[in-house]
Amino acid sequence: MTSLMVSMTAFIAGIKDRFSSEKGATATEYSLLIAFVAFAIIVGAALFGTALSNWFSDLGVEVDGWTTGP
């Protein structure tokens, strides 16, 4: 009877350990972090992209003015 109780206790402890594992939580946290970083990159590119494009266009016009002269 004692070996049966020890076996059952070990089995239950193994199941509890398997369900209390933090691997799923860690994967979820990393997934959320990656999603946030991707969102920040997309928003930053959308907001900063237009200003950067305009800046390079103005720079191109300025440089083109150097070669043609006054």
mmCIF file as Biopython writes it, N, C-alpha, C and O atoms, coordinates in Angstrom:
data_model
#
loop_
_atom_site.group_PDB
_atom_site.id
_atom_site.type_symbol
_atom_site.label_atom_id
_atom_site.label_alt_id
_atom_site.label_comp_id
_atom_site.label_asym_id
_atom_site.label_entity_id
_atom_site.label_seq_id
_atom_site.pdbx_PDB_ins_code
_atom_site.Cartn_x
_atom_site.Cartn_y
_atom_site.Cartn_z
_atom_site.occupancy
_atom_site.B_iso_or_equiv
_atom_site.auth_seq_id
_atom_site.auth_asym_id
_atom_site.pdbx_PDB_model_num
ATOM 1   N N  . MET A ? 1  ? 0.821  -1.190 0.000   1.0 0.0 1  A 1 
ATOM 2   C CA . MET A ? 1  ? 0.000  0.000  0.000   1.0 0.0 1  A 1 
ATOM 3   C C  . MET A ? 1  ? 0.867  1.256  0.000   1.0 0.0 1  A 1 
ATOM 4   O O  . MET A ? 1  ? 0.518  2.245  -0.644  1.0 0.0 1  A 1 
ATOM 5   N N  . THR A ? 2  ? 1.976  1.230  0.704   1.0 0.0 2  A 1 
ATOM 6   C CA . THR A ? 2  ? 2.832  2.397  0.788   1.0 0.0 2  A 1 
ATOM 7   C C  . THR A ? 2  ? 3.452  2.723  -0.569  1.0 0.0 2  A 1 
ATOM 8   O O  . THR A ? 2  ? 3.543  3.896  -0.932  1.0 0.0 2  A 1 
ATOM 9   N N  . SER A ? 3  ? 3.872  1.728  -1.314  1.0 0.0 3  A 1 
ATOM 10  C CA . SER A ? 3  ? 4.465  2.000  -2.623  1.0 0.0 3  A 1 
ATOM 11  C C  . SER A ? 3  ? 3.428  2.555  -3.593  1.0 0.0 3  A 1 
ATOM 12  O O  . SER A ? 3  ? 3.759  3.358  -4.465  1.0 0.0 3  A 1 
ATOM 13  N N  . LEU A ? 4  ? 2.174  2.132  -3.444  1.0 0.0 4  A 1 
ATOM 14  C CA . LEU A ? 4  ? 1.107  2.678  -4.272  1.0 0.0 4  A 1 
ATOM 15  C C  . LEU A ? 4  ? 0.894  4.154  -3.959  1.0 0.0 4  A 1 
ATOM 16  O O  . LEU A ? 4  ? 0.696  4.958  -4.870  1.0 0.0 4  A 1 
ATOM 17  N N  . MET A ? 5  ? 0.934  4.515  -2.682  1.0 0.0 5  A 1 
ATOM 18  C CA . MET A ? 5  ? 0.763  5.923  -2.295  1.0 0.0 5  A 1 
ATOM 19  C C  . MET A ? 5  ? 1.934  6.768  -2.780  1.0 0.0 5  A 1 
ATOM 20  O O  . MET A ? 5  ? 1.744  7.901  -3.221  1.0 0.0 5  A 1 
ATOM 21  N N  . VAL A ? 6  ? 3.128  6.226  -2.700  1.0 0.0 6  A 1 
ATOM 22  C CA . VAL A ? 6  ? 4.300  6.953  -3.179  1.0 0.0 6  A 1 
ATOM 23  C C  . VAL A ? 6  ? 4.205  7.150  -4.688  1.0 0.0 6  A 1 
ATOM 24  O O  . VAL A ? 6  ? 4.509  8.230  -5.195  1.0 0.0 6  A 1 
ATOM 25  N N  . SER A ? 7  ? 3.788  6.122  -5.397  1.0 0.0 7  A 1 
ATOM 26  C CA . SER A ? 7  ? 3.641  6.232  -6.848  1.0 0.0 7  A 1 
ATOM 27  C C  . SER A ? 7  ? 2.578  7.252  -7.222  1.0 0.0 7  A 1 
ATOM 28  O O  . SER A ? 7  ? 2.783  8.057  -8.131  1.0 0.0 7  A 1 
ATOM 29  N N  . MET A ? 8  ? 1.445  7.226  -6.530  1.0 0.0 8  A 1 
ATOM 30  C CA . MET A ? 8  ? 0.372  8.183  -6.810  1.0 0.0 8  A 1 
ATOM 31  C C  . MET A ? 8  ? 0.813  9.611  -6.474  1.0 0.0 8  A 1 
ATOM 32  O O  . MET A ? 8  ? 0.508  10.546 -7.214  1.0 0.0 8  A 1 
ATOM 33  N N  . THR A ? 9  ? 1.522  9.774  -5.373  1.0 0.0 9  A 1 
ATOM 34  C CA . THR A ? 9  ? 2.006  11.101 -4.988  1.0 0.0 9  A 1 
ATOM 35  C C  . THR A ? 9  ? 2.997  11.626 -6.022  1.0 0.0 9  A 1 
ATOM 36  O O  . THR A ? 9  ? 2.956  12.801 -6.388  1.0 0.0 9  A 1 
ATOM 37  N N  . ALA A ? 10 ? 3.877  10.764 -6.486  1.0 0.0 10 A 1 
ATOM 38  C CA . ALA A ? 10 ? 4.842  11.177 -7.508  1.0 0.0 10 A 1 
ATOM 39  C C  . ALA A ? 10 ? 4.130  11.505 -8.816  1.0 0.0 10 A 1 
ATOM 40  O O  . ALA A ? 10 ? 4.500  12.462 -9.496  1.0 0.0 10 A 1 
ATOM 41  N N  . PHE A ? 11 ? 3.116  10.725 -9.174  1.0 0.0 11 A 1 
ATOM 42  C CA . PHE A ? 11 ? 2.352  10.979 -10.392 1.0 0.0 11 A 1 
ATOM 43  C C  . PHE A ? 11 ? 1.636  12.317 -10.310 1.0 0.0 11 A 1 
ATOM 44  O O  . PHE A ? 11 ? 1.673  13.097 -11.262 1.0 0.0 11 A 1 
ATOM 45  N N  . ILE A ? 12 ? 0.991  12.592 -9.195  1.0 0.0 12 A 1 
ATOM 46  C CA . ILE A ? 12 ? 0.269  13.862 -9.016  1.0 0.0 12 A 1 
ATOM 47  C C  . ILE A ? 12 ? 1.248  15.032 -9.003  1.0 0.0 12 A 1 
ATOM 48  O O  . ILE A ? 12 ? 0.966  16.084 -9.577  1.0 0.0 12 A 1 
ATOM 49  N N  . ALA A ? 13 ? 2.395  14.856 -8.352  1.0 0.0 13 A 1 
ATOM 50  C CA . ALA A ? 13 ? 3.401  15.923 -8.334  1.0 0.0 13 A 1 
ATOM 51  C C  . ALA A ? 13 ? 3.923  16.193 -9.742  1.0 0.0 13 A 1 
ATOM 52  O O  . ALA A ? 13 ? 4.170  17.345 -10.099 1.0 0.0 13 A 1 
ATOM 53  N N  . GLY A ? 14 ? 4.093  15.148 -10.541 1.0 0.0 14 A 1 
ATOM 54  C CA . GLY A ? 14 ? 4.546  15.325 -11.919 1.0 0.0 14 A 1 
ATOM 55  C C  . GLY A ? 14 ? 3.531  16.080 -12.759 1.0 0.0 14 A 1 
ATOM 56  O O  . GLY A ? 14 ? 3.897  16.932 -13.569 1.0 0.0 14 A 1 
ATOM 57  N N  . ILE A ? 15 ? 2.251  15.767 -12.566 1.0 0.0 15 A 1 
ATOM 58  C CA . ILE A ? 15 ? 1.197  16.473 -13.310 1.0 0.0 15 A 1 
ATOM 59  C C  . ILE A ? 15 ? 1.137  17.936 -12.884 1.0 0.0 15 A 1 
ATOM 60  O O  . ILE A ? 15 ? 1.016  18.823 -13.730 1.0 0.0 15 A 1 
ATOM 61  N N  . LYS A ? 16 ? 1.222  18.194 -11.582 1.0 0.0 16 A 1 
ATOM 62  C CA . LYS A ? 16 ? 1.213  19.587 -11.104 1.0 0.0 16 A 1 
ATOM 63  C C  . LYS A ? 16 ? 2.395  20.363 -11.673 1.0 0.0 16 A 1 
ATOM 64  O O  . LYS A ? 16 ? 2.252  21.518 -12.076 1.0 0.0 16 A 1 
ATOM 65  N N  . ASP A ? 17 ? 3.554  19.729 -11.705 1.0 0.0 17 A 1 
ATOM 66  C CA . ASP A ? 17 ? 4.747  20.386 -12.244 1.0 0.0 17 A 1 
ATOM 67  C C  . ASP A ? 17 ? 4.582  20.671 -13.731 1.0 0.0 17 A 1 
ATOM 68  O O  . ASP A ? 17 ? 5.010  21.717 -14.221 1.0 0.0 17 A 1 
ATOM 69  N N  . ARG A ? 18 ? 3.967  19.749 -14.438 1.0 0.0 18 A 1 
ATOM 70  C CA . ARG A ? 18 ? 3.773  19.934 -15.878 1.0 0.0 18 A 1 
ATOM 71  C C  . ARG A ? 18 ? 2.824  21.093 -16.168 1.0 0.0 18 A 1 
ATOM 72  O O  . ARG A ? 18 ? 3.046  21.853 -17.111 1.0 0.0 18 A 1 
ATOM 73  N N  . PHE A ? 19 ? 1.771  21.236 -15.367 1.0 0.0 19 A 1 
ATOM 74  C CA . PHE A ? 19 ? 0.808  22.311 -15.593 1.0 0.0 19 A 1 
ATOM 75  C C  . PHE A ? 19 ? 1.291  23.656 -15.058 1.0 0.0 19 A 1 
ATOM 76  O O  . PHE A ? 19 ? 0.809  24.699 -15.499 1.0 0.0 19 A 1 
ATOM 77  N N  . SER A ? 20 ? 2.225  23.650 -14.122 1.0 0.0 20 A 1 
ATOM 78  C CA . SER A ? 20 ? 2.717  24.917 -13.573 1.0 0.0 20 A 1 
ATOM 79  C C  . SER A ? 20 ? 3.959  25.419 -14.298 1.0 0.0 20 A 1 
ATOM 80  O O  . SER A ? 20 ? 4.594  26.372 -13.846 1.0 0.0 20 A 1 
ATOM 81  N N  . SER A ? 21 ? 4.309  24.800 -15.399 1.0 0.0 21 A 1 
ATOM 82  C CA . SER A ? 21 ? 5.476  25.215 -16.171 1.0 0.0 21 A 1 
ATOM 83  C C  . SER A ? 21 ? 5.266  26.618 -16.726 1.0 0.0 21 A 1 
ATOM 84  O O  . SER A ? 21 ? 4.149  26.981 -17.094 1.0 0.0 21 A 1 
ATOM 85  N N  . GLU A ? 22 ? 6.327  27.402 -16.787 1.0 0.0 22 A 1 
ATOM 86  C CA . GLU A ? 22 ? 6.232  28.781 -17.255 1.0 0.0 22 A 1 
ATOM 87  C C  . GLU A ? 22 ? 6.649  28.930 -18.711 1.0 0.0 22 A 1 
ATOM 88  O O  . GLU A ? 22 ? 6.794  30.056 -19.186 1.0 0.0 22 A 1 
ATOM 89  N N  . LYS A ? 23 ? 6.841  27.858 -19.417 1.0 0.0 23 A 1 
ATOM 90  C CA . LYS A ? 23 ? 7.248  27.963 -20.813 1.0 0.0 23 A 1 
ATOM 91  C C  . LYS A ? 23 ? 6.194  28.661 -21.648 1.0 0.0 23 A 1 
ATOM 92  O O  . LYS A ? 23 ? 6.528  29.484 -22.501 1.0 0.0 23 A 1 
ATOM 93  N N  . GLY A ? 24 ? 4.941  28.352 -21.420 1.0 0.0 24 A 1 
ATOM 94  C CA . GLY A ? 24 ? 3.862  28.998 -22.165 1.0 0.0 24 A 1 
ATOM 95  C C  . GLY A ? 24 ? 3.781  30.482 -21.865 1.0 0.0 24 A 1 
ATOM 96  O O  . GLY A ? 24 ? 3.563  31.293 -22.765 1.0 0.0 24 A 1 
ATOM 97  N N  . ALA A ? 25 ? 3.954  30.840 -20.601 1.0 0.0 25 A 1 
ATOM 98  C CA . ALA A ? 25 ? 3.904  32.252 -20.221 1.0 0.0 25 A 1 
ATOM 99  C C  . ALA A ? 25 ? 5.066  33.010 -20.844 1.0 0.0 25 A 1 
ATOM 100 O O  . ALA A ? 25 ? 4.890  34.139 -21.304 1.0 0.0 25 A 1 
ATOM 101 N N  . THR A ? 26 ? 6.229  32.418 -20.865 1.0 0.0 26 A 1 
ATOM 102 C CA . THR A ? 26 ? 7.386  33.079 -21.447 1.0 0.0 26 A 1 
ATOM 103 C C  . THR A ? 26 ? 7.200  33.278 -22.946 1.0 0.0 26 A 1 
ATOM 104 O O  . THR A ? 26 ? 7.531  34.338 -23.478 1.0 0.0 26 A 1 
ATOM 105 N N  . ALA A ? 27 ? 6.679  32.277 -23.621 1.0 0.0 27 A 1 
ATOM 106 C CA . ALA A ? 27 ? 6.442  32.402 -25.060 1.0 0.0 27 A 1 
ATOM 107 C C  . ALA A ? 27 ? 5.403  33.480 -25.337 1.0 0.0 27 A 1 
ATOM 108 O O  . ALA A ? 27 ? 5.528  34.238 -26.299 1.0 0.0 27 A 1 
ATOM 109 N N  . THR A ? 28 ? 4.388  33.545 -24.499 1.0 0.0 28 A 1 
ATOM 110 C CA . THR A ? 28 ? 3.356  34.572 -24.667 1.0 0.0 28 A 1 
ATOM 111 C C  . THR A ? 28 ? 3.938  35.957 -24.452 1.0 0.0 28 A 1 
ATOM 112 O O  . THR A ? 28 ? 3.625  36.883 -25.201 1.0 0.0 28 A 1 
ATOM 113 N N  . GLU A ? 29 ? 4.772  36.110 -23.450 1.0 0.0 29 A 1 
ATOM 114 C CA . GLU A ? 29 ? 5.390  37.413 -23.183 1.0 0.0 29 A 1 
ATOM 115 C C  . GLU A ? 29 ? 6.277  37.842 -24.347 1.0 0.0 29 A 1 
ATOM 116 O O  . GLU A ? 29 ? 6.244  39.003 -24.754 1.0 0.0 29 A 1 
ATOM 117 N N  . TYR A ? 30 ? 7.061  36.925 -24.880 1.0 0.0 30 A 1 
ATOM 118 C CA . TYR A ? 30 ? 7.903  37.269 -26.024 1.0 0.0 30 A 1 
ATOM 119 C C  . TYR A ? 30 ? 7.063  37.603 -27.251 1.0 0.0 30 A 1 
ATOM 120 O O  . TYR A ? 30 ? 7.413  38.502 -28.016 1.0 0.0 30 A 1 
ATOM 121 N N  . SER A ? 31 ? 5.966  36.891 -27.442 1.0 0.0 31 A 1 
ATOM 122 C CA . SER A ? 31 ? 5.081  37.189 -28.577 1.0 0.0 31 A 1 
ATOM 123 C C  . SER A ? 31 ? 4.497  38.584 -28.462 1.0 0.0 31 A 1 
ATOM 124 O O  . SER A ? 31 ? 4.437  39.319 -29.448 1.0 0.0 31 A 1 
ATOM 125 N N  . LEU A ? 32 ? 4.068  38.953 -27.264 1.0 0.0 32 A 1 
ATOM 126 C CA . LEU A ? 32 ? 3.530  40.300 -27.057 1.0 0.0 32 A 1 
ATOM 127 C C  . LEU A ? 32 ? 4.606  41.358 -27.263 1.0 0.0 32 A 1 
ATOM 128 O O  . LEU A ? 32 ? 4.334  42.414 -27.834 1.0 0.0 32 A 1 
ATOM 129 N N  . LEU A ? 33 ? 5.813  41.088 -26.807 1.0 0.0 33 A 1 
ATOM 130 C CA . LEU A ? 33 ? 6.912  42.032 -26.986 1.0 0.0 33 A 1 
ATOM 131 C C  . LEU A ? 33 ? 7.238  42.215 -28.465 1.0 0.0 33 A 1 
ATOM 132 O O  . LEU A ? 33 ? 7.451  43.341 -28.916 1.0 0.0 33 A 1 
ATOM 133 N N  . ILE A ? 34 ? 7.279  41.135 -29.212 1.0 0.0 34 A 1 
ATOM 134 C CA . ILE A ? 34 ? 7.557  41.220 -30.648 1.0 0.0 34 A 1 
ATOM 135 C C  . ILE A ? 34 ? 6.451  41.974 -31.368 1.0 0.0 34 A 1 
ATOM 136 O O  . ILE A ? 34 ? 6.721  42.774 -32.264 1.0 0.0 34 A 1 
ATOM 137 N N  . ALA A ? 35 ? 5.196  41.720 -30.975 1.0 0.0 35 A 1 
ATOM 138 C CA . ALA A ? 35 ? 4.072  42.434 -31.595 1.0 0.0 35 A 1 
ATOM 139 C C  . ALA A ? 35 ? 4.151  43.928 -31.300 1.0 0.0 35 A 1 
ATOM 140 O O  . ALA A ? 35 ? 3.871  44.742 -32.180 1.0 0.0 35 A 1 
ATOM 141 N N  . PHE A ? 36 ? 4.529  44.302 -30.077 1.0 0.0 36 A 1 
ATOM 142 C CA . PHE A ? 36 ? 4.657  45.712 -29.717 1.0 0.0 36 A 1 
ATOM 143 C C  . PHE A ? 36 ? 5.780  46.381 -30.499 1.0 0.0 36 A 1 
ATOM 144 O O  . PHE A ? 36 ? 5.616  47.504 -30.977 1.0 0.0 36 A 1 
ATOM 145 N N  . VAL A ? 37 ? 6.908  45.712 -30.634 1.0 0.0 37 A 1 
ATOM 146 C CA . VAL A ? 37 ? 8.033  46.281 -31.387 1.0 0.0 37 A 1 
ATOM 147 C C  . VAL A ? 37 ? 7.656  46.453 -32.857 1.0 0.0 37 A 1 
ATOM 148 O O  . VAL A ? 37 ? 7.979  47.474 -33.464 1.0 0.0 37 A 1 
ATOM 149 N N  . ALA A ? 38 ? 6.979  45.466 -33.428 1.0 0.0 38 A 1 
ATOM 150 C CA . ALA A ? 38 ? 6.543  45.577 -34.824 1.0 0.0 38 A 1 
ATOM 151 C C  . ALA A ? 38 ? 5.564  46.733 -34.991 1.0 0.0 38 A 1 
ATOM 152 O O  . ALA A ? 38 ? 5.644  47.483 -35.964 1.0 0.0 38 A 1 
ATOM 153 N N  . PHE A ? 39 ? 4.647  46.878 -34.048 1.0 0.0 39 A 1 
ATOM 154 C CA . PHE A ? 39 ? 3.682  47.981 -34.096 1.0 0.0 39 A 1 
ATOM 155 C C  . PHE A ? 39 ? 4.403  49.326 -34.005 1.0 0.0 39 A 1 
ATOM 156 O O  . PHE A ? 39 ? 4.066  50.257 -34.737 1.0 0.0 39 A 1 
ATOM 157 N N  . ALA A ? 40 ? 5.390  49.437 -33.113 1.0 0.0 40 A 1 
ATOM 158 C CA . ALA A ? 40 ? 6.139  50.683 -32.963 1.0 0.0 40 A 1 
ATOM 159 C C  . ALA A ? 40 ? 6.917  51.010 -34.239 1.0 0.0 40 A 1 
ATOM 160 O O  . ALA A ? 40 ? 7.001  52.177 -34.624 1.0 0.0 40 A 1 
ATOM 161 N N  . ILE A ? 41 ? 7.481  50.011 -34.892 1.0 0.0 41 A 1 
ATOM 162 C CA . ILE A ? 41 ? 8.213  50.245 -36.140 1.0 0.0 41 A 1 
ATOM 163 C C  . ILE A ? 41 ? 7.270  50.720 -37.234 1.0 0.0 41 A 1 
ATOM 164 O O  . ILE A ? 41 ? 7.596  51.642 -37.982 1.0 0.0 41 A 1 
ATOM 165 N N  . ILE A ? 42 ? 6.108  50.099 -37.330 1.0 0.0 42 A 1 
ATOM 166 C CA . ILE A ? 42 ? 5.144  50.489 -38.363 1.0 0.0 42 A 1 
ATOM 167 C C  . ILE A ? 42 ? 4.645  51.907 -38.133 1.0 0.0 42 A 1 
ATOM 168 O O  . ILE A ? 42 ? 4.575  52.701 -39.070 1.0 0.0 42 A 1 
ATOM 169 N N  . VAL A ? 43 ? 4.297  52.228 -36.893 1.0 0.0 43 A 1 
ATOM 170 C CA . VAL A ? 43 ? 3.817  53.580 -36.586 1.0 0.0 43 A 1 
ATOM 171 C C  . VAL A ? 43 ? 4.929  54.599 -36.805 1.0 0.0 43 A 1 
ATOM 172 O O  . VAL A ? 43 ? 4.683  55.670 -37.360 1.0 0.0 43 A 1 
ATOM 173 N N  . GLY A ? 44 ? 6.144  54.281 -36.379 1.0 0.0 44 A 1 
ATOM 174 C CA . GLY A ? 44 ? 7.267  55.194 -36.577 1.0 0.0 44 A 1 
ATOM 175 C C  . GLY A ? 44 ? 7.564  55.429 -38.043 1.0 0.0 44 A 1 
ATOM 176 O O  . GLY A ? 44 ? 7.845  56.557 -38.448 1.0 0.0 44 A 1 
ATOM 177 N N  . ALA A ? 45 ? 7.504  54.378 -38.841 1.0 0.0 45 A 1 
ATOM 178 C CA . ALA A ? 45 ? 7.749  54.533 -40.279 1.0 0.0 45 A 1 
ATOM 179 C C  . ALA A ? 45 ? 6.654  55.356 -40.931 1.0 0.0 45 A 1 
ATOM 180 O O  . ALA A ? 45 ? 6.922  56.158 -41.826 1.0 0.0 45 A 1 
ATOM 181 N N  . ALA A ? 46 ? 5.421  55.159 -40.486 1.0 0.0 46 A 1 
ATOM 182 C CA . ALA A ? 46 ? 4.313  55.924 -41.065 1.0 0.0 46 A 1 
ATOM 183 C C  . ALA A ? 46 ? 4.415  57.407 -40.709 1.0 0.0 46 A 1 
ATOM 184 O O  . ALA A ? 46 ? 4.176  58.269 -41.555 1.0 0.0 46 A 1 
ATOM 185 N N  . LEU A ? 47 ? 4.768  57.699 -39.471 1.0 0.0 47 A 1 
ATOM 186 C CA . LEU A ? 47 ? 4.853  59.097 -39.043 1.0 0.0 47 A 1 
ATOM 187 C C  . LEU A ? 47 ? 6.125  59.778 -39.531 1.0 0.0 47 A 1 
ATOM 188 O O  . LEU A ? 47 ? 6.086  60.930 -39.963 1.0 0.0 47 A 1 
ATOM 189 N N  . PHE A ? 48 ? 7.233  59.085 -39.466 1.0 0.0 48 A 1 
ATOM 190 C CA . PHE A ? 48 ? 8.519  59.677 -39.802 1.0 0.0 48 A 1 
ATOM 191 C C  . PHE A ? 48 ? 8.839  59.540 -41.282 1.0 0.0 48 A 1 
ATOM 192 O O  . PHE A ? 48 ? 9.640  60.309 -41.814 1.0 0.0 48 A 1 
ATOM 193 N N  . GLY A ? 49 ? 8.224  58.570 -41.957 1.0 0.0 49 A 1 
ATOM 194 C CA . GLY A ? 49 ? 8.532  58.297 -43.359 1.0 0.0 49 A 1 
ATOM 195 C C  . GLY A ? 49 ? 8.215  59.451 -44.274 1.0 0.0 49 A 1 
ATOM 196 O O  . GLY A ? 49 ? 9.007  59.767 -45.162 1.0 0.0 49 A 1 
ATOM 197 N N  . THR A ? 50 ? 7.073  60.091 -44.081 1.0 0.0 50 A 1 
ATOM 198 C CA . THR A ? 50 ? 6.682  61.213 -44.929 1.0 0.0 50 A 1 
ATOM 199 C C  . THR A ? 50 ? 7.624  62.392 -44.740 1.0 0.0 50 A 1 
ATOM 200 O O  . THR A ? 50 ? 8.047  63.018 -45.712 1.0 0.0 50 A 1 
ATOM 201 N N  . ALA A ? 51 ? 7.952  62.692 -43.494 1.0 0.0 51 A 1 
ATOM 202 C CA . ALA A ? 51 ? 8.867  63.800 -43.224 1.0 0.0 51 A 1 
ATOM 203 C C  . ALA A ? 51 ? 10.248 63.515 -43.808 1.0 0.0 51 A 1 
ATOM 204 O O  . ALA A ? 51 ? 10.888 64.413 -44.356 1.0 0.0 51 A 1 
ATOM 205 N N  . LEU A ? 52 ? 10.704 62.290 -43.696 1.0 0.0 52 A 1 
ATOM 206 C CA . LEU A ? 52 ? 12.010 61.925 -44.237 1.0 0.0 52 A 1 
ATOM 207 C C  . LEU A ? 52 ? 12.007 61.993 -45.765 1.0 0.0 52 A 1 
ATOM 208 O O  . LEU A ? 52 ? 12.983 62.437 -46.370 1.0 0.0 52 A 1 
ATOM 209 N N  . SER A ? 53 ? 10.927 61.559 -46.380 1.0 0.0 53 A 1 
ATOM 210 C CA . SER A ? 53 ? 10.806 61.634 -47.836 1.0 0.0 53 A 1 
ATOM 211 C C  . SER A ? 53 ? 10.823 63.083 -48.311 1.0 0.0 53 A 1 
ATOM 212 O O  . SER A ? 53 ? 11.490 63.412 -49.291 1.0 0.0 53 A 1 
ATOM 213 N N  . ASN A ? 54 ? 10.094 63.941 -47.620 1.0 0.0 54 A 1 
ATOM 214 C CA . ASN A ? 54 ? 10.090 65.363 -47.974 1.0 0.0 54 A 1 
ATOM 215 C C  . ASN A ? 54 ? 11.471 65.981 -47.803 1.0 0.0 54 A 1 
ATOM 216 O O  . ASN A ? 54 ? 11.891 66.799 -48.622 1.0 0.0 54 A 1 
ATOM 217 N N  . TRP A ? 55 ? 12.178 65.599 -46.750 1.0 0.0 55 A 1 
ATOM 218 C CA . TRP A ? 55 ? 13.508 66.142 -46.498 1.0 0.0 55 A 1 
ATOM 219 C C  . TRP A ? 55 ? 14.463 65.761 -47.626 1.0 0.0 55 A 1 
ATOM 220 O O  . TRP A ? 55 ? 15.227 66.602 -48.100 1.0 0.0 55 A 1 
ATOM 221 N N  . PHE A ? 56 ? 14.427 64.491 -48.062 1.0 0.0 56 A 1 
ATOM 222 C CA . PHE A ? 56 ? 15.297 64.063 -49.153 1.0 0.0 56 A 1 
ATOM 223 C C  . PHE A ? 56 ? 14.902 64.718 -50.472 1.0 0.0 56 A 1 
ATOM 224 O O  . PHE A ? 56 ? 15.768 65.021 -51.293 1.0 0.0 56 A 1 
ATOM 225 N N  . SER A ? 57 ? 13.614 64.938 -50.686 1.0 0.0 57 A 1 
ATOM 226 C CA . SER A ? 57 ? 13.184 65.626 -51.909 1.0 0.0 57 A 1 
ATOM 227 C C  . SER A ? 57 ? 13.706 67.056 -51.929 1.0 0.0 57 A 1 
ATOM 228 O O  . SER A ? 57 ? 14.209 67.522 -52.951 1.0 0.0 57 A 1 
ATOM 229 N N  . ASP A ? 58 ? 13.589 67.748 -50.812 1.0 0.0 58 A 1 
ATOM 230 C CA . ASP A ? 58 ? 14.116 69.108 -50.719 1.0 0.0 58 A 1 
ATOM 231 C C  . ASP A ? 58 ? 15.629 69.126 -50.894 1.0 0.0 58 A 1 
ATOM 232 O O  . ASP A ? 58 ? 16.173 70.022 -51.540 1.0 0.0 58 A 1 
ATOM 233 N N  . LEU A ? 59 ? 16.301 68.147 -50.324 1.0 0.0 59 A 1 
ATOM 234 C CA . LEU A ? 59 ? 17.750 68.055 -50.475 1.0 0.0 59 A 1 
ATOM 235 C C  . LEU A ? 59 ? 18.125 67.816 -51.935 1.0 0.0 59 A 1 
ATOM 236 O O  . LEU A ? 59 ? 19.095 68.390 -52.431 1.0 0.0 59 A 1 
ATOM 237 N N  . GLY A ? 60 ? 17.358 66.972 -52.624 1.0 0.0 60 A 1 
ATOM 238 C CA . GLY A ? 60 ? 17.614 66.722 -54.042 1.0 0.0 60 A 1 
ATOM 239 C C  . GLY A ? 60 ? 17.446 67.975 -54.875 1.0 0.0 60 A 1 
ATOM 240 O O  . GLY A ? 60 ? 18.235 68.225 -55.787 1.0 0.0 60 A 1 
ATOM 241 N N  . VAL A ? 61 ? 16.426 68.769 -54.573 1.0 0.0 61 A 1 
ATOM 242 C CA . VAL A ? 61 ? 16.222 70.027 -55.292 1.0 0.0 61 A 1 
ATOM 243 C C  . VAL A ? 61 ? 17.377 70.978 -55.016 1.0 0.0 61 A 1 
ATOM 244 O O  . VAL A ? 61 ? 17.852 71.664 -55.922 1.0 0.0 61 A 1 
ATOM 245 N N  . GLU A ? 62 ? 17.826 71.019 -53.772 1.0 0.0 62 A 1 
ATOM 246 C CA . GLU A ? 62 ? 18.947 71.892 -53.396 1.0 0.0 62 A 1 
ATOM 247 C C  . GLU A ? 62 ? 20.223 71.480 -54.125 1.0 0.0 62 A 1 
ATOM 248 O O  . GLU A ? 62 ? 20.931 72.332 -54.661 1.0 0.0 62 A 1 
ATOM 249 N N  . VAL A ? 63 ? 20.519 70.193 -54.149 1.0 0.0 63 A 1 
ATOM 250 C CA . VAL A ? 63 ? 21.731 69.711 -54.812 1.0 0.0 63 A 1 
ATOM 251 C C  . VAL A ? 63 ? 21.630 69.925 -56.319 1.0 0.0 63 A 1 
ATOM 252 O O  . VAL A ? 63 ? 22.625 70.256 -56.963 1.0 0.0 63 A 1 
ATOM 253 N N  . ASP A ? 64 ? 20.453 69.741 -56.880 1.0 0.0 64 A 1 
ATOM 254 C CA . ASP A ? 64 ? 20.262 69.974 -58.309 1.0 0.0 64 A 1 
ATOM 255 C C  . ASP A ? 64 ? 20.515 71.444 -58.647 1.0 0.0 64 A 1 
ATOM 256 O O  . ASP A ? 64 ? 21.002 71.759 -59.733 1.0 0.0 64 A 1 
ATOM 257 N N  . GLY A ? 65 ? 20.188 72.331 -57.728 1.0 0.0 65 A 1 
ATOM 258 C CA . GLY A ? 65 ? 20.450 73.751 -57.934 1.0 0.0 65 A 1 
ATOM 259 C C  . GLY A ? 65 ? 21.934 74.072 -57.956 1.0 0.0 65 A 1 
ATOM 260 O O  . GLY A ? 65 ? 22.335 75.060 -58.570 1.0 0.0 65 A 1 
ATOM 261 N N  . TRP A ? 66 ? 22.756 73.270 -57.308 1.0 0.0 66 A 1 
ATOM 262 C CA . TRP A ? 66 ? 24.195 73.501 -57.300 1.0 0.0 66 A 1 
ATOM 263 C C  . TRP A ? 66 ? 24.790 73.271 -58.687 1.0 0.0 66 A 1 
ATOM 264 O O  . TRP A ? 66 ? 25.708 73.984 -59.093 1.0 0.0 66 A 1 
ATOM 265 N N  . THR A ? 67 ? 24.282 72.299 -59.401 1.0 0.0 67 A 1 
ATOM 266 C CA . THR A ? 67 ? 24.881 71.956 -60.694 1.0 0.0 67 A 1 
ATOM 267 C C  . THR A ? 67 ? 24.412 72.873 -61.811 1.0 0.0 67 A 1 
ATOM 268 O O  . THR A ? 67 ? 25.155 73.095 -62.768 1.0 0.0 67 A 1 
ATOM 269 N N  . THR A ? 68 ? 23.213 73.406 -61.721 1.0 0.0 68 A 1 
ATOM 270 C CA . THR A ? 68 ? 22.717 74.253 -62.805 1.0 0.0 68 A 1 
ATOM 271 C C  . THR A ? 68 ? 23.179 75.687 -62.662 1.0 0.0 68 A 1 
ATOM 272 O O  . THR A ? 68 ? 23.259 76.407 -63.657 1.0 0.0 68 A 1 
ATOM 273 N N  . GLY A ? 69 ? 23.478 76.109 -61.481 1.0 0.0 69 A 1 
ATOM 274 C CA . GLY A ? 69 ? 23.965 77.476 -61.277 1.0 0.0 69 A 1 
ATOM 275 C C  . GLY A ? 69 ? 22.833 78.483 -61.239 1.0 0.0 69 A 1 
ATOM 276 O O  . GLY A ? 69 ? 21.681 78.143 -61.510 1.0 0.0 69 A 1 
ATOM 277 N N  . PRO A ? 70 ? 23.160 79.726 -60.901 1.0 0.0 70 A 1 
ATOM 278 C CA . PRO A ? 70 ? 22.124 80.770 -60.787 1.0 0.0 70 A 1 
ATOM 279 C C  . PRO A ? 70 ? 21.651 81.295 -62.120 1.0 0.0 70 A 1 
ATOM 280 O O  . PRO A ? 70 ? 20.787 82.171 -62.167 1.0 0.0 70 A 1 
#
